Amino acid sequence: MSNATGSRLTIPQNDTVGNNEDDSVVSNDFSTTLGALILSLVFLLGVPGNLFIVWSILARIKRCSVTTLLILNLACADGLLMVLTIFFIIYLAMQTWVFGDAMCKGLFYLCNANMYASIFLITLMSVHRMVAVVMPRSLSTLVSKKVVRRVIWCTWVLVMLIAIPSLVFRDVREYHDEKNRTRHVCEPNHTKPTHERFQYAFETVSGFILPYTVIITCYVLILRRLRQTKFRRTMRSEKLILAIVVMFGIFWLPYHVINMLQVAAQWFDPDSPIREKLDTITRSSRAVTSALAFISSCANPVLYTFAGKSYIKKNGLAFMAQLFEGTSLDQTGPKKSKETVGLRGGSGFIGRELTRLLKNKGHEVTVISRQPGPGKITWGELESHGLPPCEGAVNLAGENLMNPLRWWNESYKKDLYSSRIDSTKSLAQAIAASPNPPHSWVVVSGVACYKPSLTAEYTEESEWTPFDILSKLVKEWEGSALLPDNVTNTTKQVVIRAGAVLGRDGGAMKQMLLPFWLGLGGTLGSGRQPFPWIHVSDLAGLIAHALEPPADPPSPSQQVLNGVAPALNTNLEFTKELGRVLRRPTVFPVPAFVMNTLMGSERAVVFMEGQKVIPKRTQEAGFQYKFPDLTSALKEIVGS
């Protein structure tokens, strides 16, 4: 959802019929200077930013979704509005209008029309998102690109019509100061108080109150739908929606408050002290509040840049196109014949890499998520409608074991279990109940099932029994993924036991890189403990490999693959190699008691002890590693 909306930049009529220069809206030096500075910043950010959005969509995107169409029109409206700001900057800086009466009417009319377009397009985005979340099964019939194009055309016609009052009620007026110098002011020219009340009340109702009511209603329905899903905890999408709504109000509420004060002033007698005070407030504040309102039209490029920052390093100037192409999942027309994969945990570190890989291979990905949206289904929809048709299913869900912000306590342990076992069990039940179950079902667990040892080596064939809390978790986790016998003759069951996952954007490296970069890195404990690891690209590749249709009838039992690199390394070797790649010393070892104190002894064992895990079956299955050794993996991660 984009965070731009619309408003109208109009300047109020002075109440006196005389030509007192102090009555004009540009007579306040502080207000006009501040307004000019704000508009200058808006111009510098908004013009290139919105042009970049238009270029990204028209030149770099292959498939244009409904959301992308709305974003394109919003960028056009905001971009044109940003171009017009140069005239208002000159107006406020010179404190006189130098462009003539026709430009006075025309510029404010275009400004008003594009501001209306901005907020109406934002409202359409909110309605579209609401339909996608609340009525996902009806999306294809209610909202097609053809329908959206017609609605957009009607929207542009509508805004051109409702902006007419700003064309009719505006003229250039002359004011004279005490030295008889002339100042030209482009401002509304209302012949009757009712005209003034009508224009400003109409602006606020049609351009703020009604659209804002629709937007709030849409997100209330969305949040209600979110809370009906299986996971009822606070979600990041709720915070994002709240931020959008709050920012909308921050930028536009002051302008419309001034509108309402100006309407209220017209109900008092011309000689009333209350009216005089209200007129003073509106005249002195109009320039600043109008300039603040413009900020929302330059905010979108900034928001998109932050949202797509993870694409910048890989895609360069095409990062925004890559971000917008994610909206192609809301396409509602007939789909091409592609393999579809149902993915739980698609927004996480491994899930993002797997999604990118599968899409590059030409597959479609349906994410089973707590937050609904295009290309997603929620747990509530999974339970009520069942698993959508797909050829493969993957579960990557699970509370982060190494979350530094969570204390190791019973509540955290409960979350570790429920986030893994409950989600895996629910997805397995959905597969079993599906009339057309997928041909492959992949669950990613961990190597914590193998007992730590400095000498023992473990392959997929090694027997093991639970010995601590984490190995018990793996046992129950993998057990919850088992399918009933009537499904195993058609669906291949694969368990990938992953080691420490290394990558630039998450996993173990995310917490290690900063201290190592500062030269504060060192071994954990003695450093002699084995360190089983795998690069995130290789883990995603292994999952994709496991999703391939089975050549022979699947086995009724789970196929286990060790998701680790073939290189056997210790923590000391990892530490020294990371320091070498970063060109930093590694002379600050972390004692075991420190890790036990900070993370809890049951959790710290993952770092302080380790296992020699060999991917025997993984290699026998023909999987080819891109990063089989630490040097190549770490160089890719740190970019050296």
HELIX and SHEET records of a PDB file:
HELIX    1   1 GLU A   21  ASP A   23  5                                   3    
HELIX    2   2 ASP A   29  TRP A   55  1                                  27    
HELIX    3   3 SER A   56  ARG A   60  3                                   5    
HELIX    4   4 VAL A   66  MET A   94  1                                  29    
HELIX    5   5 GLY A  100  VAL A  134  1                                  35    
HELIX    6   6 PRO A  136  SER A  138  5                                   3    
HELIX    7   7 LEU A  139  LEU A  142  1                                   4    
HELIX    8   8 LYS A  145  ILE A  162  1                                  18    
HELIX    9   9 ILE A  164  VAL A  168  1                                   5    
HELIX   10  10 PRO A  193  THR A  204  1                                  12    
HELIX   11  11 VAL A  205  ILE A  209  3                                   5    
HELIX   12  12 LEU A  210  ARG A  227  1                                  18    
HELIX   13  13 ARG A  236  ALA A  265  1                                  30    
HELIX   14  14 PRO A  273  ALA A  307  1                                  35    
HELIX   15  15 LYS A  309  ASN A  315  1                                   7    
HELIX   16  16 GLY A  316  ALA A  318  5                                   3    
HELIX   17  17 PHE A  319  GLU A  325  1                                   7    
HELIX   18  18 GLY A  326  ASP A  330  5                                   5    
HELIX   19  19 PHE A  349  ASN A  360  1                                  12    
HELIX   20  20 TRP A  379  HIS A  385  1                                   7    
HELIX   21  21 GLU A  410  TYR A  417  1                                   8    
HELIX   22  22 SER A  418  ASP A  422  3                                   5    
HELIX   23  23 SER A  423  ALA A  433  1                                  11    
HELIX   24  24 VAL A  447  CYS A  449  5                                   3    
HELIX   25  25 ILE A  469  SER A  480  1                                  12    
HELIX   26  26 ASP A  485  THR A  488  1                                   4    
HELIX   27  27 GLY A  507  TRP A  517  1                                  11    
HELIX   28  28 VAL A  536  ALA A  546  1                                  11    
HELIX   29  29 ASN A  571  LEU A  582  1                                  12    
HELIX   30  30 ALA A  592  MET A  599  1                                   8    
HELIX   31  31 SER A  601  MET A  608  1                                   8    
HELIX   32  32 LYS A  616  GLU A  620  1                                   5    
HELIX   33  33 LEU A  630  VAL A  638  1                                   9    
SHEET    1   A 2 ASP A 171  HIS A 176  0                                        
SHEET    2   A 2 THR A 182  GLU A 187 -1                                        
SHEET    1   B 7 LYS A 376  THR A 378  0                                        
SHEET    2   B 7 GLU A 364  SER A 369  1                                        
SHEET    3   B 7 THR A 340  ARG A 344  1                                        
SHEET    4   B 7 GLY A 392  ASN A 395  1                                        
SHEET    5   B 7 SER A 440  GLY A 446  1                                        
SHEET    6   B 7 LYS A 492  ALA A 498  1                                        
SHEET    7   B 7 GLN A 559  GLY A 563  1                                        
SHEET    1   C 2 GLU A 457  TYR A 458  0                                        
SHEET    2   C 2 LYS A 612  VAL A 613  1                                        
SHEET    1   D 3 GLY A 506  GLY A 506  0                                        
SHEET    2   D 3 ALA A 500  GLY A 503 -1                                        
SHEET    3   D 3 TRP A 533  HIS A 535  1                                        
END                                                                             
